[in-house]
Amino acid sequence: MQRFFDIIFCSVALIVLSPFLIPISILLKLTGEGEIFFVQSRVGKQGNIFGLLKFATMLKDSPNMSMGTVTVKDDPRVLPMGKFLRKTKINELPQLLNVLLGEMSLIGPRPQTQRCFYAFPKVSQDVIIKVRPGLSGLGSIVFRAEEEILEDLNIDRLKYYDEIIAPYKGKLEQWYVENNSISNYFKLIFATVWVVLFSKSTIYKSILNNLPSPPPELNLN
Protein backbone atom coordinates (compact mmCIF):
# COMPACT_ATOMS: atom_id res chain seq x y z
CA MET A 1 0.00 0.00 0.00
CA GLN A 2 2.84 2.43 0.84
CA ARG A 3 4.47 1.72 -2.51
CA PHE A 4 1.19 2.56 -4.28
CA PHE A 5 1.04 5.96 -2.57
CA ASP A 6 4.75 6.56 -3.28
CA ILE A 7 4.19 6.15 -7.01
CA ILE A 8 1.03 8.30 -7.10
CA PHE A 9 2.44 11.14 -4.99
CA CYS A 10 5.83 11.18 -6.77
CA SER A 11 4.28 11.21 -10.23
CA VAL A 12 2.01 14.12 -9.33
CA ALA A 13 4.85 15.99 -7.60
CA LEU A 14 7.17 15.70 -10.61
CA ILE A 15 4.49 16.99 -12.95
CA VAL A 16 3.53 19.89 -10.68
CA LEU A 17 7.10 20.84 -9.80
CA SER A 18 8.67 20.50 -13.26
CA PRO A 19 8.21 24.23 -14.15
CA PHE A 20 10.08 25.01 -10.92
CA LEU A 21 12.80 22.36 -11.16
CA ILE A 22 13.85 23.20 -14.72
CA PRO A 23 14.89 26.83 -13.90
CA ILE A 24 16.82 25.57 -10.87
CA SER A 25 18.68 23.13 -13.10
CA ILE A 26 19.59 25.94 -15.51
CA LEU A 27 20.82 28.21 -12.69
CA LEU A 28 22.97 25.42 -11.25
CA LYS A 29 24.47 24.79 -14.67
CA LEU A 30 25.42 28.47 -14.94
CA THR A 31 26.82 28.85 -11.41
CA GLY A 32 29.20 27.10 -9.06
CA GLU A 33 31.02 24.24 -10.77
CA GLY A 34 28.39 23.84 -13.49
CA GLU A 35 27.03 20.59 -12.07
CA ILE A 36 23.25 20.05 -11.83
CA PHE A 37 23.08 16.78 -9.95
CA PHE A 38 25.19 15.15 -7.28
CA VAL A 39 25.08 11.37 -7.04
CA GLN A 40 26.25 9.83 -3.79
CA SER A 41 26.46 6.18 -2.74
CA ARG A 42 24.04 5.43 0.10
CA VAL A 43 22.98 2.33 2.01
CA GLY A 44 19.55 1.09 0.94
CA LYS A 45 17.20 -1.80 1.58
CA GLN A 46 18.94 -5.07 2.49
CA GLY A 47 22.18 -3.09 2.75
CA ASN A 48 22.39 -2.62 -1.01
CA ILE A 49 24.28 0.46 -2.20
CA PHE A 50 22.46 2.81 -4.59
CA GLY A 51 23.10 6.23 -6.11
CA LEU A 52 21.12 8.92 -4.27
CA LEU A 53 20.29 11.98 -6.38
CA LYS A 54 20.50 15.56 -5.14
CA PHE A 55 20.82 18.96 -6.71
CA ALA A 56 24.50 19.92 -6.52
CA THR A 57 24.89 22.24 -3.52
CA MET A 58 28.50 21.60 -2.53
CA LEU A 59 31.92 21.36 -4.15
CA LYS A 60 32.39 18.07 -5.98
CA ASP A 61 35.35 17.11 -3.81
CA SER A 62 33.50 17.85 -0.54
CA PRO A 63 33.62 14.25 0.78
CA ASN A 64 37.41 14.45 0.73
CA MET A 65 37.56 17.75 2.65
CA SER A 66 37.52 18.55 6.39
CA MET A 67 34.23 17.08 7.77
CA GLY A 68 33.83 14.51 5.01
CA THR A 69 30.16 13.49 4.67
CA VAL A 70 29.10 15.42 7.78
CA THR A 71 27.92 18.97 7.01
CA VAL A 72 27.92 21.90 9.45
CA LYS A 73 26.24 25.30 9.45
CA ASP A 74 27.89 27.85 7.11
CA ASP A 75 30.00 25.05 5.67
CA PRO A 76 32.54 26.70 3.29
CA ARG A 77 32.08 23.83 0.83
CA VAL A 78 28.51 24.95 0.03
CA LEU A 79 28.05 26.59 -3.41
CA PRO A 80 26.36 30.00 -4.01
CA MET A 81 22.85 28.56 -4.54
CA GLY A 82 23.47 25.71 -2.17
CA LYS A 83 22.54 27.43 1.07
CA PHE A 84 19.04 28.27 -0.15
CA LEU A 85 18.47 24.85 -1.68
CA ARG A 86 19.64 23.09 1.48
CA LYS A 87 17.67 25.38 3.82
CA THR A 88 14.42 24.74 1.93
CA LYS A 89 15.27 21.06 1.29
CA ILE A 90 14.73 21.68 -2.44
CA ASN A 91 18.08 19.98 -3.02
CA GLU A 92 16.44 16.68 -2.02
CA LEU A 93 13.68 16.81 -4.68
CA PRO A 94 15.59 14.84 -7.38
CA GLN A 95 15.17 11.86 -5.04
CA LEU A 96 11.59 11.67 -6.31
CA LEU A 97 13.24 9.78 -9.18
CA ASN A 98 14.87 7.39 -6.68
CA VAL A 99 11.41 6.77 -5.26
CA LEU A 100 9.89 6.04 -8.68
CA LEU A 101 12.75 3.62 -9.40
CA GLY A 102 11.90 1.72 -6.21
CA GLU A 103 15.18 2.51 -4.47
CA MET A 104 13.48 4.75 -1.90
CA SER A 105 10.11 5.55 -0.37
CA LEU A 106 8.66 8.98 0.40
CA ILE A 107 8.92 8.11 4.10
CA GLY A 108 11.48 5.85 5.73
CA PRO A 109 14.86 5.86 7.47
CA ARG A 110 17.02 8.50 5.83
CA PRO A 111 19.61 6.75 3.59
CA GLN A 112 23.11 7.20 4.97
CA THR A 113 26.59 7.07 3.56
CA GLN A 114 28.41 3.95 4.68
CA ARG A 115 30.52 5.99 7.08
CA CYS A 116 27.45 7.45 8.83
CA PHE A 117 25.43 4.23 8.63
CA TYR A 118 28.12 2.31 10.50
CA ALA A 119 28.03 4.96 13.24
CA PHE A 120 24.53 3.68 14.10
CA PRO A 121 24.22 0.97 16.75
CA LYS A 122 24.40 -2.49 15.16
CA VAL A 123 20.90 -3.37 16.34
CA SER A 124 19.55 -0.26 14.58
CA GLN A 125 21.47 -1.06 11.39
CA ASP A 126 19.92 -4.54 11.23
CA VAL A 127 16.39 -3.16 11.55
CA ILE A 128 16.78 -0.11 9.28
CA ILE A 129 17.81 -2.12 6.20
CA LYS A 130 14.56 -4.11 6.30
CA VAL A 131 12.71 -1.27 4.51
CA ARG A 132 13.33 1.21 1.70
CA PRO A 133 15.05 4.40 2.89
CA GLY A 134 13.00 7.59 2.73
CA LEU A 135 13.04 10.97 1.04
CA SER A 136 11.96 12.15 4.49
CA GLY A 137 11.45 10.38 7.77
CA LEU A 138 11.53 10.61 11.52
CA GLY A 139 15.31 11.00 11.74
CA SER A 140 15.47 13.79 9.18
CA ILE A 141 12.55 15.65 10.83
CA VAL A 142 14.01 15.45 14.33
CA PHE A 143 17.51 16.35 13.09
CA ARG A 144 16.50 18.96 10.50
CA ALA A 145 18.79 21.42 12.35
CA GLU A 146 21.72 19.01 12.59
CA GLU A 147 24.09 21.47 10.93
CA GLU A 148 23.30 24.04 13.63
CA ILE A 149 23.85 21.48 16.38
CA LEU A 150 27.31 20.81 14.98
CA GLU A 151 28.28 24.49 14.67
CA ASP A 152 29.69 24.55 18.22
CA LEU A 153 33.42 25.04 17.74
CA ASN A 154 34.11 23.88 21.31
CA ILE A 155 33.32 20.25 20.52
CA ASP A 156 35.01 17.59 18.45
CA ARG A 157 32.25 17.58 15.86
CA LEU A 158 32.95 14.19 14.30
CA LYS A 159 33.22 12.58 17.72
CA TYR A 160 30.00 14.31 18.85
CA TYR A 161 28.22 13.05 15.73
CA ASP A 162 29.45 9.47 16.21
CA GLU A 163 28.86 9.26 19.96
CA ILE A 164 25.77 11.45 20.53
CA ILE A 165 23.84 12.14 17.33
CA ALA A 166 24.24 8.89 15.40
CA PRO A 167 23.17 6.49 18.20
CA TYR A 168 19.99 8.48 18.85
CA LYS A 169 19.23 8.97 15.16
CA GLY A 170 19.64 5.22 14.69
CA LYS A 171 17.13 4.56 17.48
CA LEU A 172 14.62 6.94 15.88
CA GLU A 173 14.92 5.25 12.50
CA GLN A 174 14.64 1.87 14.19
CA TRP A 175 11.47 3.05 15.98
CA TYR A 176 9.90 4.00 12.64
CA VAL A 177 10.60 0.59 11.08
CA GLU A 178 9.24 -1.22 14.12
CA ASN A 179 6.12 1.00 14.10
CA ASN A 180 5.71 1.19 10.34
CA SER A 181 2.09 1.75 9.30
CA ILE A 182 0.09 3.72 6.76
CA SER A 183 -1.02 5.96 9.62
CA ASN A 184 2.56 6.86 10.57
CA TYR A 185 3.45 7.19 6.88
CA PHE A 186 0.85 9.94 6.43
CA LYS A 187 1.66 11.53 9.80
CA LEU A 188 5.30 11.92 8.75
CA ILE A 189 4.36 13.31 5.32
CA PHE A 190 2.31 15.93 7.16
CA ALA A 191 5.11 16.59 9.68
CA THR A 192 7.63 16.99 6.84
CA VAL A 193 5.55 19.70 5.15
CA TRP A 194 4.86 21.34 8.52
CA VAL A 195 8.50 21.65 9.59
CA VAL A 196 9.48 23.03 6.18
CA LEU A 197 6.95 25.81 6.79
CA PHE A 198 7.66 26.14 10.53
CA SER A 199 11.26 25.08 11.02
CA LYS A 200 11.27 25.36 14.83
CA SER A 201 8.21 23.16 15.28
CA THR A 202 8.40 19.92 17.27
CA ILE A 203 5.05 18.67 15.99
CA TYR A 204 6.40 15.13 15.72
CA LYS A 205 6.25 14.90 19.52
CA SER A 206 2.49 15.45 19.55
CA ILE A 207 1.54 13.15 16.65
CA LEU A 208 3.81 10.19 17.45
CA ASN A 209 3.78 8.29 20.72
CA ASN A 210 6.47 6.55 22.76
CA LEU A 211 9.44 7.89 20.83
CA PRO A 212 12.91 7.09 22.19
CA SER A 213 14.12 9.78 24.60
CA PRO A 214 17.12 11.83 23.45
CA PRO A 215 20.35 11.66 25.46
CA PRO A 216 20.80 14.47 28.02
CA GLU A 217 23.72 15.93 26.00
CA LEU A 218 21.43 16.58 23.04
CA ASN A 219 19.16 19.64 23.05
CA LEU A 220 16.52 19.31 20.33
CA ASN A 221 14.13 22.05 21.51
N, C-alpha and C positions, 0 to 999 in steps of 0.2 A: 504493500500500500504506500509506503514512504517513497519507494522508487517511482511509482505512478505520479505522485505529487511533485517529485523532483523534476521529472520530464516536463510536466505541464507548466510549472512555475518558471523553469529555466527558459523554455521556448518562448513564453510570453515576454519574459524579461528581456531577452535578446532582441526581440522584435521592437519592443517599446523603447529600449535604450540605444538601439543602433544609431539614431541621429545624434546622440550625445557621445557615443564611444568613438565614432569615426573622427570628429574634430580633435578629440584627445589624442588619438593615434597620430594624426597629422602634426600636432604641436610637439609631441614627443620625438617625432622623426626630425623636426627642425631645431630641437634644442638638445642640451646635454650631450650625450655621446651618439645621438641619432638612432638609438635602439627603441623599439616600440614595446616589445615583450621581453620578459625575463623568465627563463625556464630554470627551475631549481629542482633537484632530486629530493623527494620527500618519501617518508614511510607511509604506505597505504595499507589496505586490507590484507590480512594474512602476512603482513610484513613485506609485501611486494613494494619495490621502488618504482615511482612514477614521476613524470615531469609536471610539476605544478606551474601553472601559468599566472603571471602577474604583469601589470604594466610596469615598465622599467622605471624605477624611482631612485635607484642607487647606482653608483659606479660599478661597471661590470666586474671589476676585480675586488669588490667589497668583501667577499668571503675570505679573502687572503689578507685582509687588513685588520689591524687592531682587535676589535671585538668579534671578528669572525661572523657567525650567523646570528649573533645577538645584537639587536639594535637599541640604541639609547636616544634620549631626547636631544634634539639639535645635533644629530650625528653628522659629522662633516662629509660623510660619504653620500649623503642624500643629494640628488640632482635638483635643479631649479624648480621644476614642477612637482618634484617628489613629495615635498612637505605637505602640500595641499592634497595630493592624491592619497597619501598615507593617512592624513588626519581624517579625511572623509571616508576612508576605506574604499574609494573608487579603484584604487590599484588592485583590489582583489577581484573585481568584476570579470576579468577574463577567465576566472575559474568556473564560470557558468559553463564553459566548454568542457572542462574536466568533469563536471557533473553530468552533462549530456553523454559523455563518453563512458560513463559508468565508473570512473575512477574515484569520484567523490559524491557526496550527498550535499544537499543544502545545509543540513544540520548534522553534526557529528563531532567527534574529537578533532581538533585542529591538526592537520598533517604537519609533522615536524621533520626537520632535517635529522639525519642519523645522529649527529652529535647531540642535539637537544632531546631526541627521543630516548637515547640511552641514559639521559640524566633523570628520566622518570624512574620511580621504583619498579622493580622487575614485575611485581604483581600487577601494577597498572599497565605496563607494556603488554602483558599477556592478554589482558581484557580488551584494551583499546583496539588491537589489530583484528578483533572479531567483526568489526563493522567498517563501512566506508568512512573515511575521514570527511569532515564537513567544511563547507565554505564559511560557515559560522558555527558556533557551538558554545557550550557553557564555559569552557576554558577561555575562549577568545573574548567573551562578554565580560567575565570577571576580571580578566587581565587586559582590558582594552587600553589601560593607561600604563602598561608595562614599561614603556620607554621612559615615562616620568618617574616610575619607581626606581629605575636604574640610573637616574641622573645624579644621585648622591655621590659626590667625588670622594667621600670619606670611607667608602666601602670598596672591597675587592668585588667588582661587579660580576665577573664570571663566577667567582666562588659563591656570591650571594644568589645568583641565578640557579646554580647547581644544587645548593644546599637548602635554600628557602623557597624560591619560586617554583622550580621544576617539581619537587615532591608534591606540593599542594596542587599544582596544575594537573599533575598526573592523577591525583585522587579525584579531582573534579571531573576529568574526562572519563575516568573509570565509573564514577557515579552515574554519568549519563548513559553509558552502555548498559549498566546493570538496571537502569530504570527507563530504558528505551521504550517509548510508546508514541502513538500518533498524537496524543494529548501533549506530551512534552515537546514533540517535534514542532507543533504549532505554537506552543508557548515560547519556545526559543526563537522562532521566526519573528514573533511579535516583539520579544525582548531585544532582538538584534536591531530592528527598525527603531525601537524606542530609544536605545542608547546612542544610536547615530544622531538622533534629533536632540536628545538630552544626555550629553556625555557623562555627566556626574551622577546619573541615576543608578540606584542599586535595586531596580525593579525585580531582578532575578530572585532576590531574597523573599519577596512577597508572593511570587507565583510558583516557586519550587520549594518543596518541603524536605527537611532532613538532609540538607547539604552538609558535606564535610566542613568542619570548622577550620578557619585559617590558623596558621601558627602565630603565636604572640608577636613575633618579630615582623609580621607582615600587616601593614595598615592598608586596607582596601576601601576605607570610607571616602 
